């Protein structure tokens, strides 16, 4: 297991990509472009939502995409961005300044300590998108989410989904079998190297039921929305789905997953009741 500070160092040197915008309109256009890259991302997360007069906390805010979106599209009273990366926080500050968003503040945290530097029951809404599965202590982080949320508060988290095209087709088939990209590694080990960079110290794919159990243990009532898609997953489906189903080199768990996929009216893959993308979204309420 990598050390907690390894995680901080990695995300400081591998900050989520963000363009340096010169004009506010280009920054706003990027937010819409990002929604286009991930079908159902907007719908499942509920961005930007109704937050008039509220305090919003974005844990793992990165270069400030959602902070900017909340600032431009809601009537929030206070917007707080937390991140382990000083590089990301610098980018976020520049982005907020570009739009003259003055009700936002930025705080640096560390993966070595899951404590959120906010008072108990001080937040109306908290989101953490694409962060928990890359940390050393996700259960402790969820406990902190529960602590800082008001009893009437709400939360949204996104983690990487194991029942996804990214896991069972892109990683398990295209990478491990077709390309032989990660010889000797399990699917989980290959997935870690096939998401946020080959040197990423932690990157896990979780079953939705396990995530719900974690959230409930932290004191939340939890609803699973499904897994939103990356456009890359749809490309992988088009080129490899039919071949992978009949390729006996692919493990039975992954072949069964692929055999049970069906398309919705938009042509997006579903497994049972849920969409089968990498972005598993959960909505939380204090129990």
Backbone torsions as a table, in degrees:
resi	resn	phi	psi	omega
1	UNK	NA	128.0	177.3
2	UNK	-65.2	156.1	178.0
3	UNK	-72.7	161.3	179.5
4	UNK	-60.7	-37.6	-178.0
5	UNK	-73.5	-21.9	173.4
6	UNK	-60.2	-37.3	179.5
7	UNK	-65.7	-45.7	177.6
8	UNK	-58.4	-46.2	-176.8
9	UNK	-64.2	-40.8	-178.7
10	UNK	-62.9	-47.4	-175.2
11	UNK	-75.7	-18.7	172.5
12	UNK	-72.4	-37.7	-179.2
13	UNK	-91.3	-10.6	179.8
14	UNK	-128.4	47.7	179.9
15	UNK	-57.4	138.3	178.5
16	UNK	-50.9	133.1	-174.5
17	UNK	-56.3	136.2	173.9
18	UNK	-149.2	134.7	177.4
19	UNK	-74.0	153.1	171.1
20	UNK	-89.6	108.4	-174.7
21	UNK	-90.7	136.4	177.5
22	UNK	-95.0	-26.7	-176.9
23	UNK	-125.2	139.6	178.4
24	UNK	-54.9	-37.6	-177.8
25	UNK	-64.4	-32.8	177.8
26	UNK	-70.5	-36.9	176.6
27	UNK	-64.0	-43.9	178.5
28	UNK	-65.4	-39.1	178.9
29	UNK	-63.1	-34.0	179.2
30	UNK	-64.4	-37.6	178.3
31	UNK	-60.6	-41.1	177.8
32	UNK	-69.0	-40.2	177.1
33	UNK	-58.4	-39.7	-179.7
34	UNK	-63.3	-41.0	175.5
35	UNK	-59.9	-37.9	-178.9
36	UNK	-66.4	-28.4	-178.8
37	UNK	-75.8	-16.5	-175.5
38	UNK	-132.5	85.3	179.3
39	UNK	-53.4	132.8	179.7
40	UNK	79.1	-0.8	177.9
41	UNK	-59.9	-50.5	179.8
42	UNK	-61.4	-46.6	-175.0
43	UNK	-65.5	-43.6	-175.1
44	UNK	-74.4	-38.2	-179.1
45	UNK	-79.9	-25.0	-177.4
46	UNK	78.7	13.1	177.2
47	UNK	-62.9	127.8	14.3
48	UNK	-105.9	-11.9	175.2
49	UNK	77.1	179.9	178.5
50	UNK	-102.1	116.7	-175.1
51	UNK	-139.0	29.1	-178.1
52	UNK	-56.1	126.1	176.3
53	UNK	73.6	6.1	-173.3
54	UNK	-94.6	165.7	169.1
55	UNK	-102.7	120.6	-179.6
56	UNK	-107.4	136.5	175.5
57	UNK	-121.0	127.1	178.2
58	UNK	-114.0	104.9	-178.2
59	UNK	-87.9	118.1	-173.2
60	UNK	81.1	53.3	-171.9
61	UNK	-73.6	-14.3	179.9
62	UNK	57.1	-143.1	-175.9
63	UNK	-78.6	11.2	169.8
64	UNK	94.1	18.7	178.9
65	UNK	-57.1	-54.1	-175.5
66	UNK	-75.2	-31.0	174.1
67	UNK	-58.5	-43.9	178.2
68	UNK	-63.6	-44.6	179.5
69	UNK	-61.4	-43.6	177.5
70	UNK	-63.3	-41.2	-179.1
71	UNK	-64.3	-35.6	-177.2
72	UNK	-86.3	-26.6	-167.8
73	UNK	-117.9	2.7	178.7
74	UNK	-133.1	167.5	175.1
75	UNK	-102.0	33.8	-179.9
76	UNK	-58.8	144.2	178.2
77	UNK	-81.2	-37.5	-175.7
78	UNK	-144.1	131.7	179.6
79	UNK	-124.3	123.2	-174.6
80	UNK	-120.7	124.5	177.8
81	UNK	-109.8	130.6	178.6
82	UNK	-117.9	139.1	175.3
83	UNK	-158.8	152.7	177.4
84	UNK	-81.9	-14.3	-173.0
85	UNK	-100.4	115.7	174.6
86	UNK	-64.2	-28.7	176.4
87	UNK	-62.8	-46.6	179.1
88	UNK	-62.8	-41.9	-178.6
89	UNK	-66.3	-34.3	175.9
90	UNK	-65.2	-43.2	177.1
91	UNK	-63.3	-40.6	179.7
92	UNK	-63.3	-41.4	179.7
93	UNK	-62.5	-42.7	179.2
94	UNK	-63.6	-38.6	-179.4
95	UNK	-65.9	-44.3	178.9
96	UNK	-64.7	-40.4	178.8
97	UNK	-64.1	-36.0	179.1
98	UNK	-57.3	-36.5	-178.7
99	UNK	-97.1	3.4	-178.6
100	UNK	55.3	41.9	176.7
101	UNK	-86.1	111.8	-171.8
102	UNK	-104.6	-6.1	-178.2
103	UNK	-98.3	20.0	-179.8
104	UNK	-113.5	144.6	175.2
105	UNK	-133.7	153.1	-174.9
106	UNK	-122.5	136.0	-178.9
107	UNK	-131.4	133.5	176.4
108	UNK	-88.7	133.0	177.4
109	UNK	-118.8	-174.5	177.3
110	UNK	-142.4	142.4	176.3
111	UNK	-66.1	-18.5	179.2
112	UNK	-70.6	-18.1	-179.7
113	UNK	-142.5	111.9	-176.2
114	UNK	-73.3	-2.5	-177.3
115	UNK	-61.3	131.7	173.7
116	UNK	-92.9	125.1	-174.9
117	UNK	-77.1	57.3	178.1
118	UNK	-136.1	158.4	-179.5
119	UNK	-70.7	159.2	172.8
120	UNK	-57.7	142.7	173.3
121	UNK	49.1	46.2	-177.1
122	UNK	-108.7	-7.8	-175.5
123	UNK	-115.7	138.5	174.4
124	UNK	-85.2	-33.9	-176.8
125	UNK	-143.0	137.0	177.7
126	UNK	-134.1	133.9	173.4
127	UNK	-127.2	151.1	178.3
128	UNK	-147.5	96.3	-172.7
129	UNK	-108.4	115.6	175.1
130	UNK	75.4	34.7	-174.7
131	UNK	-126.6	-48.9	-170.8
132	UNK	-51.9	-41.3	-174.3
133	UNK	-76.6	-0.8	177.8
134	UNK	-112.5	18.4	-177.1
135	UNK	-118.3	165.3	-179.4
136	UNK	-85.5	-18.3	-175.0
137	UNK	-139.4	64.2	-177.4
138	UNK	-61.6	-35.0	-179.5
139	UNK	-65.8	-39.8	177.4
140	UNK	-66.7	-35.4	177.6
141	UNK	-65.0	-42.0	177.9
142	UNK	-61.8	-37.5	176.8
143	UNK	-62.6	-37.4	176.7
144	UNK	-67.8	-38.0	176.2
145	UNK	-57.8	-44.0	-179.3
146	UNK	-65.0	-37.6	-178.6
147	UNK	-65.2	-44.3	-173.6
148	UNK	-83.0	-16.0	178.7
149	UNK	-79.0	140.2	172.5
150	UNK	-65.8	156.4	176.6
151	UNK	-54.9	-29.0	178.6
152	UNK	-93.1	5.0	-173.7
153	UNK	-75.5	171.2	177.9
154	UNK	-134.9	157.2	177.4
155	UNK	-141.8	157.3	174.9
156	UNK	-136.0	129.9	174.9
157	UNK	-126.4	151.1	170.9
158	UNK	-128.9	132.8	175.0
159	UNK	-132.1	166.6	178.4
160	UNK	-73.2	134.4	-174.8
161	UNK	-97.2	128.3	174.9
162	UNK	-68.0	-44.4	176.8
163	UNK	-77.3	70.1	-176.0
164	UNK	-138.2	158.5	175.3
165	UNK	-62.5	-36.0	-179.6
166	UNK	-60.4	-42.3	-177.3
167	UNK	-76.0	-53.9	-168.3
168	UNK	-86.1	-21.0	-179.6
169	UNK	-112.6	-52.9	-177.5
170	UNK	-67.3	-49.3	-177.9
171	UNK	-80.1	-53.9	-172.9
172	UNK	-68.5	-32.1	-176.8
173	UNK	-105.4	-62.9	-174.2
174	UNK	-62.8	-44.6	-177.0
175	UNK	-78.5	-54.2	-173.6
176	UNK	-73.1	-36.2	-173.3
177	UNK	-102.1	-55.1	-175.7
178	UNK	-67.7	-48.1	-176.7
179	UNK	-92.0	-14.8	-174.4
180	UNK	50.1	45.2	-171.0
181	UNK	-76.9	-27.9	-176.0
182	UNK	-130.2	67.9	-175.8
183	UNK	-58.9	133.5	176.5
184	UNK	84.9	-4.4	-178.1
185	UNK	-96.0	150.4	171.8
186	UNK	-73.6	171.1	177.6
187	UNK	-62.1	-42.8	-179.5
188	UNK	-62.0	-41.9	179.4
189	UNK	-66.4	-39.4	178.3
190	UNK	-68.0	-39.2	178.6
191	UNK	-57.5	-42.2	-179.9
192	UNK	-56.6	-35.6	-177.8
193	UNK	-89.0	-6.6	-171.6
194	UNK	-113.4	20.3	-179.9
195	UNK	-124.2	-73.9	-174.1
196	UNK	-104.1	24.9	177.8
197	UNK	112.8	146.4	-175.2
198	UNK	-64.2	-18.7	-179.3
199	UNK	-102.9	5.5	-178.5
200	UNK	-59.5	124.8	-173.1
201	UNK	-69.3	-31.5	179.3
202	UNK	-143.3	128.5	173.4
203	UNK	-160.9	103.4	-171.9
204	UNK	-113.7	150.9	173.3
205	UNK	-107.5	127.7	-172.8
206	UNK	-116.6	149.9	170.8
207	UNK	-74.9	136.9	179.9
208	UNK	-53.8	-38.9	-179.3
209	UNK	-63.4	-35.3	178.7
210	UNK	-69.1	-38.3	178.4
211	UNK	-65.4	-43.6	179.1
212	UNK	-60.5	-39.8	179.0
213	UNK	-64.0	-40.3	177.0
214	UNK	-61.7	-44.7	-179.0
215	UNK	-65.6	-41.7	179.4
216	UNK	-65.7	-36.0	177.8
217	UNK	-65.6	-25.8	178.6
218	UNK	-86.4	-3.4	176.8
219	UNK	101.2	26.7	-179.0
220	UNK	-115.1	148.6	159.6
221	UNK	-90.0	133.8	-167.5
222	UNK	-130.3	137.8	172.1
223	UNK	-124.8	134.5	179.5
224	UNK	-94.1	130.3	-177.0
225	UNK	-96.2	-26.5	-176.1
226	UNK	125.1	179.2	-179.5
227	UNK	-106.5	112.4	176.3
228	UNK	-71.5	160.1	-171.3
229	UNK	-99.9	152.3	161.6
230	UNK	-97.5	142.7	178.2
231	UNK	-54.7	-32.4	178.9
232	UNK	-60.6	-34.6	178.1
233	UNK	-63.3	-38.2	179.3
234	UNK	-68.0	-36.5	176.2
235	UNK	-64.3	-42.7	179.0
236	UNK	-62.1	-42.3	177.7
237	UNK	-58.4	-45.2	-177.1
238	UNK	-61.9	-38.2	-173.6
239	UNK	-93.4	-20.4	-170.0
240	UNK	-130.5	-10.1	-174.2
241	UNK	-57.0	-53.8	-175.5
242	UNK	-64.5	-36.7	179.5
243	UNK	-69.8	-40.7	-175.4
244	UNK	-66.7	-37.2	-177.5
245	UNK	-58.6	-35.4	-175.9
246	UNK	-100.5	1.9	-179.1
247	UNK	-87.8	111.4	-174.7
248	UNK	-70.9	-8.9	175.5
249	UNK	-72.8	-22.2	179.5
250	UNK	-78.7	136.1	-178.9
251	UNK	-60.0	153.4	-174.4
252	UNK	-63.9	-36.3	178.6
253	UNK	-59.2	-43.8	-178.8
254	UNK	-72.0	-38.5	178.3
255	UNK	-64.9	-40.4	178.2
256	UNK	-64.2	-41.9	177.0
257	UNK	-56.4	-47.2	-177.1
258	UNK	-68.9	-36.1	179.0
259	UNK	-64.8	-29.2	-175.5
260	UNK	-93.5	3.5	176.6
261	UNK	-72.7	145.0	170.5
262	UNK	-138.2	160.8	-178.4
263	UNK	-101.3	140.4	174.7
264	UNK	-82.0	-173.8	-175.4
265	UNK	-67.7	-15.8	177.2
266	UNK	-95.5	1.1	-177.0
267	UNK	79.4	23.8	179.5
268	UNK	-103.1	137.9	-172.2
269	UNK	-74.1	140.6	177.2
270	UNK	-131.0	148.9	171.3
271	UNK	-124.3	109.7	-172.8
272	UNK	66.2	-128.9	-177.2
273	UNK	-82.3	-11.4	-165.9
274	UNK	-117.3	144.9	172.3
275	UNK	-68.5	146.5	-166.2
276	UNK	-106.4	40.7	177.7
277	UNK	-92.0	172.3	-175.1
278	UNK	-72.6	-22.7	-172.6
279	UNK	-94.1	86.4	-179.4
280	UNK	-77.4	120.2	-175.3
281	UNK	-110.4	134.7	180.0
282	UNK	-129.4	137.9	176.0
283	UNK	-108.0	134.9	-171.3
284	UNK	-118.4	144.7	170.6
285	UNK	-135.4	136.9	175.9
286	UNK	-56.7	133.9	-178.7
287	UNK	-76.0	NA	NA
